[in-house]
Structure formats: structure tokens, C-alpha cells
């Protein structure tokens, strides 16, 4: 009997709950999705958001976005299970909010709505999102270049063919002083070469004066030339490192000191 | 002549100084200008905080909406049970729990409605929810009631934890005893759970007395199982201790070996310093060093 008891313990396999059921201790599981596909409160939430998306002033559409995304932000198993059924209606409401906000110039709200729609939709091609993000990036380009770069790159991801986003990304990503800085460095080298040449002229004049006897007037003229070459050569040799090092400083000062960082409002949604 | 030499020297110095200052710019010319790295960038900490907060608020709002839906359809058992389950989801996070308390202060009343609507399985749902919210006494009582009213031995097992936590093991033992006759056939695992529940609520002196309701042959089988578990646990503990001791021994040996090598090295240095450059002496010191190191072990 003991043997049978032990064997039955070893071979006992707990019946697994139905995959769609939420397990409860000492009670039958609860269906995660009702027969209708969505629970009444989820349907009501979407209906309320749909109505508010058309009625609420554009500047106050932010909370409507939060409301419509509850099913996608809440981690409870019922919301998670009902996301597929809630998705089409949620996308439609987000589109409505985004278009109204964009029309009213509410860039941030429009970006949030389109960004959430883009995330829910799987991150495909989204021209509207790219347009709004680029406009936002252009607005913040001078004051917040890191943020503008994030927006421009996100816009490019949403629409790789968006020219303005691409231009902005390229512009914000590179050092605008690189070319002028390098030209200054090259100019420094040219000045160094010219200075050395001027000094060789000084030496040549002195050698010539030593080698050939000349009338006093010629000697004076050649000495005046020598002094002029000496002054020019000295000036160029002093200027050469100043110009080159100045070019380096100019170039380094143009290095982008920022990296792309999202604004606090984005990403609008993180899919868990 | 002297003036010419001075002029030539000063010219050379000026050119050298100027040219030497051009080294940096020459390198700068070769180094490519810095670009911002490719990639989508980082998420601002404010954004991360917003996303985390939103998840908690959304959970509380979804639960509040579920409670309202349950209140609007009091005859819908699934909606009542779902609302209770969502309350339990909220209880896992203190922020979401606080937000729910703010959004739906009368949420606990829903549990009473659920129990009244369908004690089976409402009592078990309510019990799980009370326990999750920290009310072990109420949760344990509900589990005991579920065990009695619904012929639910699993509920009797579930009652042990919360009732043990509030020192009310007698009630749990009563429920387990009452549940025992329902265990037969394929429910052997449940039988073990019941007996484990009794064990959890007993000590060495009371275990046999508390298990008196179990047939002798089953009791013997269970005690053998308990003994086997204890043996396995002792064995696992011994293995862990042995592994720990071996690890410690390895570390000690490694330390000793390292110390030995360091002493050999010091001795060789001392030996070599006394050689005053004599090659034969140095070689002899090196040989002694090799012999010394070879005695230090392989660690």
C-alpha cells in the first residue's frame, strides 16, 4: 500500500490550467478574455476616449491619450490578453487625437499620439509621425540639439524617405567647424613655409653682400630688402603656429557635445 | 662674422620653434572631425520615470474600471471574479495599491458582493484577495469556509499559510481533517499537500497526534516520505558544506603557494645581490630559485 501511495505521488501530474485562463488558488481559473472579446469597461474606456478625442480642446488631449492607452500600459493579465482585440479601435482614436492636435499646432500632443500609434502598429512606415517629429526637432534645434537629434532620428526611422529629417539628422550629427578649422591649419603651414622662404632670402642677401663689393647705394637698398624679408619672415613664423593652433581650437570647439536624448514625453508607449 | 653667426643661430631657433609648434596642428589635420554616434539615442530619465509611473497608474485605473464594470453587472460572476483578480494584481505594487485606494476606496465591498453572489468559488477568490492585501485572518477564515461549503480540499490547504501567520493553526487543522475524506485516487498530490499542511501546523510533539485521522499505512508512507525529504535536505546541505570547504581549501592552498613563491623570489633577489655580478654565483642563485619554486605546489 505504501509503495502504491509513493508511486502515485511520483506519477501525479497537476492538471495545467487552460492557457487563456487566469489561475486562482483553490478555485477554477478565470477566462482572461470574455466571449465578446472585450470586457465592458474596456469598451467603455475606448468609447469615452473616442468621444473626447473629438470634443475636448486640442490642448487638453493629453489625458485622453493616457486613457486610451490604459489597456496597453497596465500589466494585469486581463488587459494584456485583451490588447489584440482593443488595438484597431485604439489606433483609430490615436489617429483622431494626433490629427486634431497637429491641426491645432499642439506638436507635443500630436507627436505623443502618433508615436503611440506607431509603437502599437509595430513600428512600420508612418509619414505623419515623421512630419510632426521633424517639425518639433526644427523648433528645438538651437535650444536643445540633443533632443532635436533624437526626434530627427526617430522621424527617419518612422519614414526613411523624409528629406527634412535626414538633413536635420546629418546637420546635427556633424561638426560644422571642421572644414574652416582644417583650412586654418593648412594656412598655418603655408605661413610657415613662406616664413622659411623669407629667411632664406635674408641669408641669400647677406651672402651676396659678403661675396661682392657694391656701391654704397646698392648696399643700402639690399640691406633694406634684407630687413623687410627678415620682418616678414619673423611675422609669418610667429603667425603660423597661432593660425594653426587657432584652427585646432576652432575645430574642437565645433565638436558636437551632445548625444540624442528623448524628450520627457517620448517614447509615448513602451510595449512590454 | 660674429654678428652673422648670431643672426644664423637666431634664424634657426625661430624656424625650429615655429615648426615644433606645428606638430599638434599636423596631427589635428589627420584626425577626422568628431561625429555624433549613430543610433536612436537614449531615453531621458524623466521619460523612464514617466513610463514607470504610467504603468502603475494604468494598472490602478484598469482595476478601478473593472470594479465599476463589476458593480454595474452584479450578476455577472466572471466580472466580479475578474475585479478581485485585478485587485490582487494591484496589491503587488505599493504605488498601484495606493493609487487604487485613492481611485476606488470602497473596492473591498466588492469582495463581499462576490461572496454573496457565488460562495463557490467566490470565497476562494475573496480569500486570495484578502491574503494578498495582508488580511491573513479574514483570508484564512474565507479559505476554511470555502473548504467547508464547497467541498474544496485545496482551500483547506490554502488556509494553512494565512492562519499559521496569525497563530490560528487549530482552525486550519480542523479544515484539513475535514478535507481528508475528499482525497482519493488521482488526488494523491493533494493528500500530500494536506499532510504537509498538518506538518506545518505541528511540532515534533504534536505531529503524530495531529495526523491521527490518517490511516496507519498512509501515515507510514507519509512519514517515510518526510524522512526521505529530510534525508535529501541533509544530503544537499552536506554537499553544499563540502563544496564550501573544498573551495576554502583551494583558496588557502592558492594563498600558501603564492606566499611561498613570493618568499622564493625574495630569497633569489637577496642571493643575487650578494653575487656582485659574478655569473656563476648568479646562475647558482637562479637554480636555487627554481628548486624553491618547484616546492611551492601547482597553485
Contacts between the chains, C-beta under 8 A, distances in Angstrom:
chain1	res1	chain2	res2	distance
A	1	B	217	4.3
A	1	B	218	7.5
A	1	B	221	7.3
A	2	B	217	6.0
A	2	B	218	8.0
A	2	B	220	5.8
A	2	B	221	4.0
A	2	B	224	6.7
A	5	B	188	6.9
A	5	B	217	7.6
A	5	B	218	6.0
A	5	B	221	4.1
A	5	B	222	7.9
A	6	B	221	6.0
A	6	B	224	7.5
A	6	B	225	6.8
A	8	B	186	8.0
A	8	B	188	4.1
A	9	B	188	5.4
A	9	B	189	6.6
A	9	B	192	5.9
A	9	B	225	7.1
A	12	B	186	7.1
A	12	B	188	5.2
A	12	B	189	4.2
A	14	B	189	6.5
A	22	B	82	8.0
A	22	B	85	5.7
A	24	B	81	7.5
A	24	B	85	6.7
A	24	B	121	7.2
A	24	B	124	6.4
A	24	B	125	6.0
A	24	B	128	6.0
A	25	B	124	6.8
A	25	B	128	5.3
A	25	B	154	7.2
A	25	B	158	5.1
A	26	B	121	7.9
A	26	B	124	4.4
A	26	B	127	7.5
A	26	B	128	7.7
A	26	B	143	6.7
A	26	B	146	6.4
A	26	B	152	5.8
A	26	B	154	3.9
A	26	B	155	4.0
A	26	B	157	7.4
A	26	B	158	4.6
A	27	B	81	8.0
A	27	B	121	3.7
A	27	B	124	3.7
A	27	B	125	5.8
A	27	B	128	7.5
A	27	B	146	7.8
A	27	B	152	8.0
A	27	B	155	8.0
A	28	B	121	5.9
A	30	B	78	6.4
A	30	B	81	4.9
A	30	B	82	5.8
A	30	B	85	5.8
A	31	B	78	6.4
A	34	B	78	6.7
A	39	B	66	7.1
A	39	B	69	6.2
A	39	B	79	7.1
A	39	B	82	7.0
A	40	B	69	4.9
A	40	B	72	7.3
A	40	B	73	7.1
A	40	B	79	7.6
A	41	B	62	7.9
A	41	B	65	3.8
A	41	B	66	5.6
A	41	B	68	6.3
A	41	B	69	3.8
A	42	B	65	7.5
A	44	B	65	7.4
A	44	B	69	7.6
A	45	B	65	6.0
A	66	B	54	6.9
A	66	B	57	7.8
A	66	B	58	7.7
A	67	B	61	7.8
A	69	B	54	7.9
A	69	B	58	7.1
A	70	B	58	4.6
A	70	B	61	5.1
A	70	B	62	5.3
A	70	B	65	7.5
A	71	B	62	7.0
A	73	B	54	5.4
A	73	B	55	5.3
A	73	B	58	3.6
A	73	B	59	7.9
A	74	B	55	7.2
A	74	B	58	4.2
A	74	B	59	4.5
A	74	B	61	7.3
A	74	B	62	4.0
A	75	B	55	6.2
A	75	B	59	6.0
A	75	B	89	7.2
A	76	B	59	5.9
A	76	B	62	5.9
A	76	B	63	7.1
A	76	B	85	7.8
A	76	B	86	5.1
A	76	B	89	4.1
A	76	B	90	8.0
A	77	B	85	7.8
A	77	B	89	7.4
A	78	B	62	7.7
A	78	B	66	7.2
A	78	B	82	5.8
A	78	B	85	7.3
A	78	B	86	6.4
A	79	B	62	5.2
A	146	B	41	7.8
A	149	B	36	6.4
A	149	B	41	6.9
A	150	B	40	7.5
A	150	B	41	4.3
A	153	B	39	7.7
A	153	B	40	5.7
A	153	B	41	6.4
A	154	B	40	6.7
A	157	B	40	6.7
A	172	B	36	7.0
A	173	B	35	5.5
A	173	B	36	4.3
A	173	B	38	8.0
A	174	B	33	7.1
A	174	B	35	5.4
A	174	B	36	7.7
A	175	B	33	4.2
A	175	B	34	5.7
A	175	B	35	7.1
A	178	B	33	3.4
A	181	B	28	7.8
A	181	B	33	7.8
A	182	B	29	6.1
A	185	B	25	4.5
A	185	B	26	7.9
A	185	B	28	5.9
A	185	B	29	5.0
A	186	B	29	7.1
A	188	B	22	6.6
A	188	B	25	5.7
A	189	B	22	6.6
A	189	B	25	7.5
A	189	B	26	7.7
A	192	B	18	5.9
A	192	B	19	6.4
A	192	B	22	5.9
A	195	B	15	7.3
A	195	B	18	6.6
A	196	B	15	5.7
A	199	B	11	5.1
A	199	B	14	7.6
A	199	B	15	6.4
A	202	B	7	7.9
A	202	B	11	7.1
A	203	B	8	7.3
A	203	B	11	7.3
A	206	B	4	6.6
A	206	B	7	7.4
A	210	B	4	7.8
A	233	B	11	8.0
A	233	B	14	8.0
A	234	B	14	6.5
A	237	B	14	5.3
A	237	B	15	6.3
A	237	B	17	7.8
A	237	B	18	4.0
A	238	B	18	7.1
A	240	B	18	5.4
A	240	B	21	7.7
A	240	B	22	6.5
A	241	B	18	5.8
A	241	B	21	3.5
A	241	B	22	5.9
A	241	B	25	7.4
A	244	B	21	7.7
A	244	B	22	5.8
A	244	B	24	7.7
A	244	B	25	3.4
A	244	B	28	7.8
A	245	B	21	7.1
A	245	B	24	6.6
A	245	B	25	6.2
A	247	B	25	6.5
A	247	B	28	7.4
A	248	B	24	6.4
A	248	B	25	5.6
A	248	B	28	4.3
A	251	B	28	6.7
A	251	B	33	6.5
A	254	B	33	7.6
A	255	B	33	7.2
A	255	B	34	4.2
A	256	B	34	6.8
A	256	B	35	7.4
A	256	B	36	4.9
A	258	B	36	7.2
A	259	B	36	6.1
A	259	B	37	7.0
A	259	B	41	6.4
A	259	B	42	6.9
A	260	B	36	7.0
A	260	B	39	7.2
A	260	B	40	7.0
A	260	B	41	2.8
A	260	B	42	7.1
A	261	B	41	5.8
A	261	B	42	5.5
A	261	B	43	7.8
A	261	B	44	5.2
A	262	B	41	6.5
A	262	B	42	7.1
A	262	B	43	5.0
A	262	B	44	4.9
A	262	B	47	5.1
A	263	B	44	6.7
A	263	B	47	7.2
A	264	B	44	5.7
A	264	B	46	4.0
A	264	B	47	5.1
A	264	B	50	6.2
A	265	B	47	7.4
A	265	B	50	7.8
A	266	B	47	6.6
A	267	B	43	7.0
A	267	B	47	7.1
A	267	B	51	7.7
A	270	B	51	5.3
A	272	B	55	7.8
